[in-house]
C-alpha cells in the first residue's frame, strides 16, 4: 500500500489558527502532510522571513507526527511532484475565496494532473486572514487567541504592545 501525501501551500505570513485547523484536519486524512511556505511574488514586503515562517509553523504543528515543513519559490505543482504529493490542500474561508482557488486548482491540474482538495475552515476561523492579523498587531492589538503560541510570541517581538 502506498503512502498518501498531501501538500498544503500558502504564504503563512503569519500562520494562524485557521491554517492550523486545516493542517490538523489534513493530517487526519493523509499519511503525510507537507506544509509549504511559499514566497509569493504578488505579496510584497513580507512581515516574516521564510526561515521565521518555517520555524513558527514547525513549532505550531510539532504535535502532529505526520507533518513536515518546506519552503518554496517555484510553482506549487513542481514542489508537489518533488515531495510525491497526490493532492494539493487548499483552505476555504468564504465563498469569495472559491473563484480564485478554483482557477488555481484547474491550472495546477492542467500543468501536473494533481488534484486539489478544498477544506472549508470552521466558522470560528472563517474571518481570519494573515493580512488582518498583521494590521491588528502593527497597531498594538492582541491576536494571541487567533494564532498558535509560537506565532503570538514572534508577533509580540515584532510589535511590542504598550503596557505589557
VMD Tcl script that builds the backbone (N, CA, C; Angstrom):
set m [mol new atoms 492]
animate dup $m
set s [atomselect $m all]
$s set {name element resname resid chain x y z} {
  {N N UNK 1 A 0.849 -1.187 0.000}
  {CA C UNK 1 A 0.000 0.000 0.000}
  {C C UNK 1 A 0.892 1.247 0.000}
  {N N UNK 2 A 0.594 2.181 -0.877}
  {CA C UNK 2 A 1.418 3.379 -0.966}
  {C C UNK 2 A 0.952 4.445 0.024}
  {N N UNK 3 A 1.866 5.305 0.357}
  {CA C UNK 3 A 1.584 6.416 1.256}
  {C C UNK 3 A 0.813 7.497 0.509}
  {N N UNK 4 A -0.151 8.105 1.188}
  {CA C UNK 4 A -0.822 9.259 0.600}
  {C C UNK 4 A -0.182 10.516 1.174}
  {N N UNK 5 A 0.231 11.385 0.256}
  {CA C UNK 5 A 0.927 12.611 0.641}
  {C C UNK 5 A 0.153 13.803 0.111}
  {N N UNK 6 A -0.096 14.763 1.000}
  {CA C UNK 6 A -0.790 15.992 0.621}
  {C C UNK 6 A 0.141 17.175 0.826}
  {N N UNK 7 A 0.078 18.139 -0.083}
  {CA C UNK 7 A 0.852 19.370 0.014}
  {C C UNK 7 A -0.101 20.509 0.362}
  {N N UNK 8 A 0.223 21.255 1.413}
  {CA C UNK 8 A -0.578 22.416 1.820}
  {C C UNK 8 A 0.282 23.664 1.667}
  {N N UNK 9 A 0.171 24.361 0.522}
  {CA C UNK 9 A 0.978 25.562 0.292}
  {C C UNK 9 A 0.261 26.838 0.744}
  {N N UNK 10 A 1.045 27.820 1.105}
  {CA C UNK 10 A 0.489 29.122 1.449}
  {C C UNK 10 A 1.609 30.066 1.830}
  {N N UNK 11 A 1.310 31.355 1.869}
  {CA C UNK 11 A 2.344 32.299 2.284}
  {C C UNK 11 A 2.515 32.268 3.805}
  {N N UNK 12 A 1.455 32.011 4.542}
  {CA C UNK 12 A 1.519 31.827 6.001}
  {C C UNK 12 A 2.303 32.956 6.679}
  {N N UNK 13 A 1.937 34.195 6.367}
  {CA C UNK 13 A 2.657 35.362 6.875}
  {C C UNK 13 A 1.735 36.279 7.662}
  {N N UNK 14 A 1.327 35.885 8.873}
  {CA C UNK 14 A 1.769 34.730 9.643}
  {C C UNK 14 A 0.785 33.559 9.583}
  {N N UNK 15 A 1.268 32.416 10.043}
  {CA C UNK 15 A 0.486 31.193 10.221}
  {C C UNK 15 A -0.508 31.449 11.353}
  {N N UNK 16 A -1.790 31.134 11.140}
  {CA C UNK 16 A -2.794 31.401 12.176}
  {C C UNK 16 A -3.612 30.148 12.475}
  {N N UNK 17 A -4.549 30.278 13.406}
  {CA C UNK 17 A -5.326 29.115 13.855}
  {C C UNK 17 A -6.193 28.512 12.749}
  {N N UNK 18 A -6.597 29.300 11.773}
  {CA C UNK 18 A -7.327 28.751 10.626}
  {C C UNK 18 A -6.432 27.835 9.813}
  {N N UNK 19 A -5.184 28.247 9.600}
  {CA C UNK 19 A -4.216 27.391 8.908}
  {C C UNK 19 A -3.974 26.115 9.712}
  {N N UNK 20 A -3.787 26.284 11.019}
  {CA C UNK 20 A -3.519 25.127 11.879}
  {C C UNK 20 A -4.669 24.128 11.814}
  {N N UNK 21 A -5.888 24.631 11.822}
  {CA C UNK 21 A -7.045 23.738 11.727}
  {C C UNK 21 A -7.012 22.930 10.430}
  {N N UNK 22 A -6.680 23.564 9.322}
  {CA C UNK 22 A -6.616 22.862 8.039}
  {C C UNK 22 A -5.519 21.791 8.082}
  {N N UNK 23 A -4.361 22.124 8.646}
  {CA C UNK 23 A -3.271 21.145 8.752}
  {C C UNK 23 A -3.712 19.961 9.610}
  {N N UNK 24 A -4.335 20.231 10.727}
  {CA C UNK 24 A -4.774 19.145 11.620}
  {C C UNK 24 A -5.794 18.243 10.930}
  {N N UNK 25 A -6.717 18.831 10.214}
  {CA C UNK 25 A -7.727 18.027 9.518}
  {C C UNK 25 A -7.104 17.232 8.382}
  {N N UNK 26 A -6.177 17.850 7.645}
  {CA C UNK 26 A -5.489 17.135 6.565}
  {C C UNK 26 A -4.638 16.001 7.135}
  {N N UNK 27 A -4.001 16.235 8.280}
  {CA C UNK 27 A -3.156 15.211 8.902}
  {C C UNK 27 A -3.970 13.987 9.308}
  {N N UNK 28 A -5.250 14.182 9.580}
  {CA C UNK 28 A -6.126 13.056 9.915}
  {C C UNK 28 A -6.569 12.293 8.662}
  {N N UNK 29 A -6.472 12.932 7.501}
  {CA C UNK 29 A -6.931 12.314 6.249}
  {C C UNK 29 A -5.820 11.644 5.449}
  {N N UNK 30 A -4.581 12.121 5.596}
  {CA C UNK 30 A -3.474 11.660 4.767}
  {C C UNK 30 A -2.352 11.100 5.625}
  {N N UNK 31 A -1.556 10.200 5.035}
  {CA C UNK 31 A -0.414 9.635 5.759}
  {C C UNK 31 A 0.621 10.702 6.081}
  {N N UNK 32 A 0.846 11.600 5.139}
  {CA C UNK 32 A 1.833 12.666 5.307}
  {C C UNK 32 A 1.261 13.970 4.759}
  {N N UNK 33 A 1.488 15.045 5.491}
  {CA C UNK 33 A 1.127 16.382 5.021}
  {C C UNK 33 A 2.406 17.209 5.014}
  {N N UNK 34 A 2.685 17.811 3.869}
  {CA C UNK 34 A 3.829 18.705 3.727}
  {C C UNK 34 A 3.281 20.127 3.643}
  {N N UNK 35 A 3.627 20.945 4.620}
  {CA C UNK 35 A 3.218 22.345 4.623}
  {C C UNK 35 A 4.326 23.123 3.932}
  {N N UNK 36 A 3.956 23.864 2.886}
  {CA C UNK 36 A 4.943 24.601 2.096}
  {C C UNK 36 A 4.728 26.097 2.234}
  {N N UNK 37 A 5.679 26.743 2.888}
  {CA C UNK 37 A 5.656 28.203 2.976}
  {C C UNK 37 A 6.127 28.744 1.632}
  {N N UNK 38 A 5.269 29.513 1.000}
  {CA C UNK 38 A 5.507 29.975 -0.361}
  {C C UNK 38 A 5.999 31.418 -0.354}
  {N N UNK 39 A 7.011 31.667 -1.133}
  {CA C UNK 39 A 7.474 33.029 -1.388}
  {C C UNK 39 A 6.581 33.566 -2.501}
  {N N UNK 40 A 5.617 34.398 -2.159}
  {CA C UNK 40 A 4.632 34.870 -3.121}
  {C C UNK 40 A 5.064 36.213 -3.708}
  {N N UNK 41 A 5.438 36.240 -5.005}
  {CA C UNK 41 A 5.902 37.497 -5.604}
  {C C UNK 41 A 4.800 38.556 -5.712}
  {N N UNK 42 A 3.536 38.153 -5.603}
  {CA C UNK 42 A 2.436 39.112 -5.674}
  {C C UNK 42 A 2.212 39.818 -4.338}
  {N N UNK 43 A 2.811 39.299 -3.286}
  {CA C UNK 43 A 2.691 39.908 -1.965}
  {C C UNK 43 A 4.052 40.468 -1.582}
  {N N UNK 44 A 4.171 41.795 -1.667}
  {CA C UNK 44 A 5.457 42.417 -1.374}
  {C C UNK 44 A 5.609 42.646 0.128}
  {N N UNK 45 A 6.846 42.866 0.530}
  {CA C UNK 45 A 7.180 43.179 1.916}
  {C C UNK 45 A 6.597 42.206 2.937}
  {N N UNK 46 A 7.049 40.963 2.924}
  {CA C UNK 46 A 6.549 40.030 3.930}
  {C C UNK 46 A 6.961 40.480 5.330}
  {N N UNK 47 A 6.132 40.177 6.313}
  {CA C UNK 47 A 6.441 40.512 7.698}
  {C C UNK 47 A 7.536 39.596 8.230}
  {N N UNK 48 A 7.429 38.303 7.916}
  {CA C UNK 48 A 8.392 37.322 8.411}
  {C C UNK 48 A 9.198 36.736 7.262}
  {N N UNK 49 A 10.466 36.428 7.547}
  {CA C UNK 49 A 11.304 35.765 6.549}
  {C C UNK 49 A 10.811 34.338 6.348}
  {N N UNK 50 A 11.270 33.706 5.290}
  {CA C UNK 50 A 10.901 32.302 5.052}
  {C C UNK 50 A 11.360 31.435 6.217}
  {N N UNK 51 A 12.540 31.700 6.733}
  {CA C UNK 51 A 13.070 30.913 7.846}
  {C C UNK 51 A 12.211 31.080 9.088}
  {N N UNK 52 A 11.785 32.313 9.364}
  {CA C UNK 52 A 10.916 32.556 10.521}
  {C C UNK 52 A 9.580 31.841 10.352}
  {N N UNK 53 A 9.010 31.911 9.154}
  {CA C UNK 53 A 7.733 31.236 8.917}
  {C C UNK 53 A 7.872 29.731 9.091}
  {N N UNK 54 A 8.915 29.156 8.511}
  {CA C UNK 54 A 9.134 27.716 8.659}
  {C C UNK 54 A 9.256 27.332 10.126}
  {N N UNK 55 A 10.002 28.099 10.883}
  {CA C UNK 55 A 10.206 27.812 12.299}
  {C C UNK 55 A 8.893 27.898 13.080}
  {N N UNK 56 A 8.118 28.959 12.847}
  {CA C UNK 56 A 6.834 29.120 13.547}
  {C C UNK 56 A 5.868 27.994 13.197}
  {N N UNK 57 A 5.821 27.629 11.930}
  {CA C UNK 57 A 4.927 26.545 11.506}
  {C C UNK 57 A 5.372 25.240 12.147}
  {N N UNK 58 A 6.668 24.963 12.103}
  {CA C UNK 58 A 7.182 23.716 12.686}
  {C C UNK 58 A 6.824 23.618 14.166}
  {N N UNK 59 A 7.007 24.703 14.912}
  {CA C UNK 59 A 6.650 24.697 16.338}
  {C C UNK 59 A 5.142 24.523 16.527}
  {N N UNK 60 A 4.356 25.134 15.649}
  {CA C UNK 60 A 2.894 25.098 15.776}
  {C C UNK 60 A 2.306 23.730 15.469}
  {N N UNK 61 A 2.995 22.943 14.640}
  {CA C UNK 61 A 2.479 21.624 14.248}
  {C C UNK 61 A 3.293 20.479 14.856}
  {N N UNK 62 A 4.128 20.801 15.840}
  {CA C UNK 62 A 5.006 19.791 16.443}
  {C C UNK 62 A 4.224 18.606 17.018}
  {N N UNK 63 A 2.973 18.814 17.381}
  {CA C UNK 63 A 2.145 17.736 17.945}
  {C C UNK 63 A 1.647 16.758 16.875}
  {N N UNK 64 A 1.905 17.045 15.610}
  {CA C UNK 64 A 1.458 16.199 14.504}
  {C C UNK 64 A 2.662 15.477 13.900}
  {N N UNK 65 A 2.772 14.197 14.157}
  {CA C UNK 65 A 3.969 13.448 13.747}
  {C C UNK 65 A 4.059 13.224 12.242}
  {N N UNK 66 A 2.971 13.404 11.523}
  {CA C UNK 66 A 2.979 13.145 10.073}
  {C C UNK 66 A 3.016 14.422 9.240}
  {N N UNK 67 A 3.483 15.513 9.836}
  {CA C UNK 67 A 3.541 16.796 9.129}
  {C C UNK 67 A 4.992 17.262 9.052}
  {N N UNK 68 A 5.402 17.697 7.851}
  {CA C UNK 68 A 6.732 18.282 7.671}
  {C C UNK 68 A 6.584 19.640 6.992}
  {N N UNK 69 A 7.643 20.424 7.032}
  {CA C UNK 69 A 7.616 21.800 6.536}
  {C C UNK 69 A 8.708 21.983 5.489}
  {N N UNK 70 A 8.364 22.680 4.392}
  {CA C UNK 70 A 9.334 23.079 3.384}
  {C C UNK 70 A 9.042 24.526 3.003}
  {N N UNK 71 A 9.977 25.164 2.324}
  {CA C UNK 71 A 9.691 26.480 1.753}
  {C C UNK 71 A 9.933 26.372 0.258}
  {N N UNK 72 A 9.195 27.192 -0.496}
  {CA C UNK 72 A 9.298 27.113 -1.949}
  {C C UNK 72 A 9.288 28.498 -2.573}
  {N N UNK 73 A 9.933 28.592 -3.719}
  {CA C UNK 73 A 9.870 29.821 -4.504}
  {C C UNK 73 A 9.730 29.447 -5.982}
  {N N UNK 74 A 8.989 28.382 -6.228}
  {CA C UNK 74 A 8.725 27.916 -7.578}
  {C C UNK 74 A 7.248 27.557 -7.668}
  {N N UNK 75 A 6.844 26.968 -8.768}
  {CA C UNK 75 A 5.450 26.561 -8.916}
  {C C UNK 75 A 5.084 25.507 -7.872}
  {N N UNK 76 A 3.895 25.630 -7.320}
  {CA C UNK 76 A 3.409 24.681 -6.324}
  {C C UNK 76 A 3.414 23.252 -6.881}
  {N N UNK 77 A 3.040 23.089 -8.138}
  {CA C UNK 77 A 2.983 21.735 -8.707}
  {C C UNK 77 A 4.361 21.097 -8.807}
  {N N UNK 78 A 5.392 21.911 -8.993}
  {CA C UNK 78 A 6.762 21.374 -9.037}
  {C C UNK 78 A 7.105 20.786 -7.669}
  {N N UNK 79 A 6.786 21.522 -6.608}
  {CA C UNK 79 A 7.059 21.040 -5.256}
  {C C UNK 79 A 6.189 19.818 -4.952}
  {N N UNK 80 A 4.938 19.842 -5.377}
  {CA C UNK 80 A 4.058 18.688 -5.170}
  {C C UNK 80 A 4.673 17.440 -5.799}
  {N N UNK 81 A 5.198 17.578 -6.993}
  {CA C UNK 81 A 5.840 16.448 -7.658}
  {C C UNK 81 A 7.108 16.030 -6.921}
  {N N UNK 82 A 7.887 17.013 -6.456}
  {CA C UNK 82 A 9.138 16.709 -5.748}
  {C C UNK 82 A 8.895 15.934 -4.452}
  {N N UNK 83 A 7.832 16.259 -3.735}
  {CA C UNK 83 A 7.550 15.570 -2.464}
  {C C UNK 83 A 6.667 14.344 -2.651}
  {N N UNK 84 A 6.239 14.088 -3.901}
  {CA C UNK 84 A 5.414 12.921 -4.179}
  {C C UNK 84 A 3.958 13.070 -3.784}
  {N N UNK 85 A 3.482 14.313 -3.708}
  {CA C UNK 85 A 2.098 14.562 -3.285}
  {C C UNK 85 A 1.105 14.122 -4.365}
  {N N UNK 86 A 0.044 13.471 -3.928}
  {CA C UNK 86 A -1.041 13.112 -4.826}
  {C C UNK 86 A -2.123 14.185 -4.856}
  {N N UNK 87 A -2.086 15.091 -3.867}
  {CA C UNK 87 A -3.137 16.097 -3.753}
  {C C UNK 87 A -2.555 17.380 -3.159}
  {N N UNK 88 A -3.153 18.498 -3.571}
  {CA C UNK 88 A -2.836 19.805 -3.008}
  {C C UNK 88 A -4.026 20.201 -2.142}
  {N N UNK 89 A -3.754 20.617 -0.932}
  {CA C UNK 89 A -4.802 21.045 0.001}
  {C C UNK 89 A -4.928 22.565 -0.068}
  {N N UNK 90 A -6.157 23.044 -0.110}
  {CA C UNK 90 A -6.411 24.485 -0.035}
  {C C UNK 90 A -7.560 24.702 0.937}
  {N N UNK 91 A -7.386 25.674 1.816}
  {CA C UNK 91 A -8.445 26.020 2.757}
  {C C UNK 91 A -9.348 27.079 2.160}
  {N N UNK 92 A -10.617 26.984 2.484}
  {CA C UNK 92 A -11.592 27.981 2.043}
  {C C UNK 92 A -12.242 28.610 3.273}
  {N N UNK 93 A -12.244 29.939 3.319}
  {CA C UNK 93 A -12.888 30.648 4.422}
  {C C UNK 93 A -14.311 31.042 4.063}
  {N N UNK 94 A -14.482 31.481 2.825}
  {CA C UNK 94 A -15.777 32.020 2.401}
  {C C UNK 94 A -15.940 31.759 0.905}
  {N N UNK 95 A -17.142 31.959 0.431}
  {CA C UNK 95 A -17.432 31.766 -0.990}
  {C C UNK 95 A -16.516 32.632 -1.843}
  {N N UNK 96 A -16.163 33.811 -1.340}
  {CA C UNK 96 A -15.306 34.724 -2.105}
  {C C UNK 96 A -13.927 34.121 -2.387}
  {N N UNK 97 A -13.461 33.188 -1.562}
  {CA C UNK 97 A -12.175 32.521 -1.817}
  {C C UNK 97 A -12.263 31.551 -2.986}
  {N N UNK 98 A -13.451 31.022 -3.222}
  {CA C UNK 98 A -13.596 29.893 -4.131}
  {C C UNK 98 A -13.193 30.204 -5.569}
  {N N UNK 99 A -13.566 31.353 -6.090}
  {CA C UNK 99 A -13.302 31.642 -7.501}
  {C C UNK 99 A -11.805 31.595 -7.824}
  {N N UNK 100 A -11.002 32.289 -7.035}
  {CA C UNK 100 A -9.560 32.295 -7.259}
  {C C UNK 100 A -8.963 30.908 -7.016}
  {N N UNK 101 A -9.409 30.249 -5.961}
  {CA C UNK 101 A -8.889 28.920 -5.639}
  {C C UNK 101 A -9.236 27.903 -6.728}
  {N N UNK 102 A -10.428 28.026 -7.300}
  {CA C UNK 102 A -10.832 27.115 -8.372}
  {C C UNK 102 A -9.934 27.306 -9.593}
  {N N UNK 103 A -9.650 28.550 -9.948}
  {CA C UNK 103 A -8.758 28.814 -11.083}
  {C C UNK 103 A -7.379 28.213 -10.848}
  {N N UNK 104 A -6.844 28.398 -9.632}
  {CA C UNK 104 A -5.523 27.826 -9.325}
  {C C UNK 104 A -5.570 26.303 -9.381}
  {N N UNK 105 A -6.641 25.712 -8.850}
  {CA C UNK 105 A -6.771 24.248 -8.858}
  {C C UNK 105 A -6.815 23.723 -10.288}
  {N N UNK 106 A -7.560 24.396 -11.146}
  {CA C UNK 106 A -7.667 23.964 -12.535}
  {C C UNK 106 A -6.330 24.118 -13.266}
  {N N UNK 107 A -5.617 25.213 -13.017}
  {CA C UNK 107 A -4.311 25.412 -13.630}
  {C C UNK 107 A -3.327 24.358 -13.138}
  {N N UNK 108 A -3.306 24.118 -11.831}
  {CA C UNK 108 A -2.400 23.116 -11.273}
  {C C UNK 108 A -2.691 21.737 -11.849}
  {N N UNK 109 A -3.965 21.413 -12.007}
  {CA C UNK 109 A -4.334 20.117 -12.579}
  {C C UNK 109 A -3.905 20.027 -14.038}
  {N N UNK 110 A -4.086 21.092 -14.782}
  {CA C UNK 110 A -3.686 21.125 -16.182}
  {C C UNK 110 A -2.174 20.936 -16.328}
  {N N UNK 111 A -1.413 21.577 -15.437}
  {CA C UNK 111 A 0.046 21.509 -15.502}
  {C C UNK 111 A 0.606 20.161 -15.052}
  {N N UNK 112 A -0.088 19.500 -14.125}
  {CA C UNK 112 A 0.529 18.349 -13.478}
  {C C UNK 112 A -0.352 17.123 -13.327}
  {N N UNK 113 A -1.668 17.295 -13.467}
  {CA C UNK 113 A -2.574 16.180 -13.203}
  {C C UNK 113 A -2.873 15.993 -11.723}
  {N N UNK 114 A -2.283 16.827 -10.861}
  {CA C UNK 114 A -2.506 16.711 -9.420}
  {C C UNK 114 A -3.824 17.383 -9.054}
  {N N UNK 115 A -4.610 16.679 -8.266}
  {CA C UNK 115 A -5.912 17.189 -7.829}
  {C C UNK 115 A -5.755 18.130 -6.638}
  {N N UNK 116 A -6.731 19.007 -6.454}
  {CA C UNK 116 A -6.786 19.899 -5.304}
  {C C UNK 116 A -8.002 19.531 -4.475}
  {N N UNK 117 A -7.803 19.438 -3.172}
  {CA C UNK 117 A -8.891 19.176 -2.233}
  {C C UNK 117 A -9.127 20.444 -1.432}
  {N N UNK 118 A -10.346 20.957 -1.470}
  {CA C UNK 118 A -10.710 22.139 -0.700}
  {C C UNK 118 A -11.248 21.701 0.648}
  {N N UNK 119 A -10.705 22.283 1.704}
  {CA C UNK 119 A -11.191 22.016 3.056}
  {C C UNK 119 A -11.713 23.336 3.608}
  {N N UNK 120 A -13.013 23.408 3.853}
  {CA C UNK 120 A -13.547 24.650 4.418}
  {C C UNK 120 A -13.166 24.774 5.890}
  {N N UNK 121 A -12.758 25.965 6.280}
  {CA C UNK 121 A -12.439 26.195 7.680}
  {C C UNK 121 A -13.722 26.278 8.491}
  {N N UNK 122 A -13.612 26.018 9.764}
  {CA C UNK 122 A -14.799 26.134 10.613}
  {C C UNK 122 A -15.178 27.604 10.744}
  {N N UNK 123 A -16.418 27.854 11.098}
  {CA C UNK 123 A -16.907 29.232 11.174}
  {C C UNK 123 A -16.147 30.057 12.213}
  {N N UNK 124 A -15.588 29.411 13.239}
  {CA C UNK 124 A -14.875 30.198 14.248}
  {C C UNK 124 A -13.581 30.807 13.717}
  {N N UNK 125 A -13.099 30.318 12.551}
  {CA C UNK 125 A -11.882 30.862 11.961}
  {C C UNK 125 A -12.117 31.497 10.594}
  {N N UNK 126 A -13.333 31.548 10.132}
  {CA C UNK 126 A -13.590 31.983 8.757}
  {C C UNK 126 A -13.244 33.449 8.492}
  {N N UNK 127 A -13.121 34.242 9.517}
  {CA C UNK 127 A -12.782 35.663 9.334}
  {C C UNK 127 A -11.286 35.922 9.364}
  {N N UNK 128 A -10.495 34.910 9.728}
  {CA C UNK 128 A -9.051 35.118 9.864}
  {C C UNK 128 A -8.366 35.270 8.518}
  {N N UNK 129 A -7.509 36.245 8.444}
  {CA C UNK 129 A -6.655 36.465 7.275}
  {C C UNK 129 A -5.332 37.002 7.797}
  {N N UNK 130 A -4.247 36.490 7.274}
  {CA C UNK 130 A -2.928 36.929 7.726}
  {C C UNK 130 A -2.764 38.436 7.624}
  {N N UNK 131 A -3.286 39.011 6.553}
  {CA C UNK 131 A -3.195 40.460 6.350}
  {C C UNK 131 A -3.838 41.219 7.520}
  {N N UNK 132 A -5.015 40.768 7.955}
  {CA C UNK 132 A -5.695 41.425 9.077}
  {C C UNK 132 A -4.913 41.257 10.371}
  {N N UNK 133 A -4.339 40.080 10.572}
  {CA C UNK 133 A -3.561 39.836 11.790}
  {C C UNK 133 A -2.318 40.720 11.829}
  {N N UNK 134 A -1.672 40.896 10.678}
  {CA C UNK 134 A -0.511 41.798 10.622}
  {C C UNK 134 A -0.926 43.225 10.969}
  {N N UNK 135 A -2.045 43.648 10.426}
  {CA C UNK 135 A -2.508 45.021 10.654}
  {C C UNK 135 A -2.878 45.254 12.114}
  {N N UNK 136 A -3.642 44.338 12.692}
  {CA C UNK 136 A -4.042 44.476 14.097}
  {C C UNK 136 A -2.796 44.508 14.984}
  {N N UNK 137 A -1.850 43.611 14.719}
  {CA C UNK 137 A -0.617 43.556 15.516}
  {C C UNK 137 A 0.193 44.842 15.377}
  {N N UNK 138 A 0.292 45.358 14.164}
  {CA C UNK 138 A 1.075 46.569 13.915}
  {C C UNK 138 A 0.525 47.771 14.681}
  {N N UNK 139 A -0.790 47.781 14.916}
  {CA C UNK 139 A -1.409 48.894 15.630}
  {C C UNK 139 A -1.594 48.605 17.118}
  {N N UNK 140 A -0.907 47.568 17.604}
  {CA C UNK 140 A -0.899 47.319 19.039}
  {C C UNK 140 A -1.995 46.420 19.560}
  {N N UNK 141 A -2.812 45.874 18.675}
  {CA C UNK 141 A -3.865 44.971 19.123}
  {C C UNK 141 A -3.334 43.573 19.376}
  {N N UNK 142 A -4.017 42.852 20.228}
  {CA C UNK 142 A -3.611 41.490 20.552}
  {C C UNK 142 A -4.346 40.488 19.663}
  {N N UNK 143 A -3.583 39.567 19.089}
  {CA C UNK 143 A -4.172 38.481 18.295}
  {C C UNK 143 A -3.821 37.130 18.925}
  {N N UNK 144 A -3.455 37.160 20.193}
  {CA C UNK 144 A -2.973 35.980 20.909}
  {C C UNK 144 A -3.888 34.775 20.765}
  {N N UNK 145 A -5.191 34.982 20.843}
  {CA C UNK 145 A -6.109 33.839 20.764}
  {C C UNK 145 A -6.446 33.447 19.319}
  {N N UNK 146 A -5.823 34.095 18.333}
  {CA C UNK 146 A -6.094 33.809 16.926}
  {C C UNK 146 A -4.940 33.101 16.225}
  {N N UNK 147 A -3.811 32.990 16.905}
  {CA C UNK 147 A -2.616 32.377 16.326}
  {C C UNK 147 A -2.032 31.382 17.322}
  {N N UNK 148 A -1.292 30.390 16.839}
  {CA C UNK 148 A -0.616 29.474 17.761}
  {C C UNK 148 A 0.399 30.230 18.624}
  {N N UNK 149 A 0.705 29.732 19.826}
  {CA C UNK 149 A 1.633 30.429 20.727}
  {C C UNK 149 A 2.979 30.816 20.112}
  {N N UNK 150 A 3.640 29.978 19.295}
  {CA C UNK 150 A 4.918 30.417 18.714}
  {C C UNK 150 A 4.767 31.650 17.810}
  {N N UNK 151 A 3.637 31.753 17.142}
  {CA C UNK 151 A 3.379 32.896 16.258}
  {C C UNK 151 A 3.081 34.134 17.098}
  {N N UNK 152 A 2.305 33.965 18.147}
  {CA C UNK 152 A 1.994 35.083 19.042}
  {C C UNK 152 A 3.276 35.673 19.614}
  {N N UNK 153 A 4.201 34.812 20.024}
  {CA C UNK 153 A 5.479 35.261 20.578}
  {C C UNK 153 A 6.247 36.094 19.551}
  {N N UNK 154 A 6.315 35.611 18.311}
  {CA C UNK 154 A 7.047 36.327 17.255}
  {C C UNK 154 A 6.370 37.651 16.908}
  {N N UNK 155 A 5.039 37.666 16.882}
  {CA C UNK 155 A 4.326 38.921 16.615}
  {C C UNK 155 A 4.594 39.939 17.721}
  {N N UNK 156 A 4.627 39.460 18.976}
  {CA C UNK 156 A 4.914 40.365 20.091}
  {C C UNK 156 A 6.330 40.925 19.998}
  {N N UNK 157 A 7.265 40.137 19.453}
  {CA C UNK 157 A 8.631 40.627 19.270}
  {C C UNK 157 A 8.676 41.698 18.179}
  {N N UNK 158 A 7.908 41.502 17.118}
  {CA C UNK 158 A 7.890 42.464 16.004}
  {C C UNK 158 A 7.151 43.741 16.397}
  {N N UNK 159 A 6.053 43.561 17.156}
  {CA C UNK 159 A 5.188 44.688 17.512}
  {C C UNK 159 A 4.918 44.681 19.020}
  {N N UNK 160 A 5.885 45.142 19.813}
  {CA C UNK 160 A 5.645 45.161 21.271}
  {C C UNK 160 A 4.442 46.041 21.583}
  {N N UNK 161 A 3.558 45.542 22.433}
  {CA C UNK 161 A 2.372 46.308 22.817}
  {C C UNK 161 A 2.691 47.144 24.060}
  {N N UNK 162 A 2.206 48.384 24.075}
  {CA C UNK 162 A 2.434 49.214 25.261}
  {C C UNK 162 A 1.716 48.617 26.473}
  {N N UNK 163 A 2.213 48.910 27.633}
  {CA C UNK 163 A 1.593 48.470 28.908}
  {C C UNK 163 A 1.667 46.977 29.115}
  {N N UNK 164 A 2.612 46.312 28.507}
  {CA C UNK 164 A 2.757 44.872 28.736}
  {C C UNK 164 A 4.172 44.556 29.116}
}
mol reanalyze $m
mol bondsrecalc $m
mol representation Tube
mol addrep $m
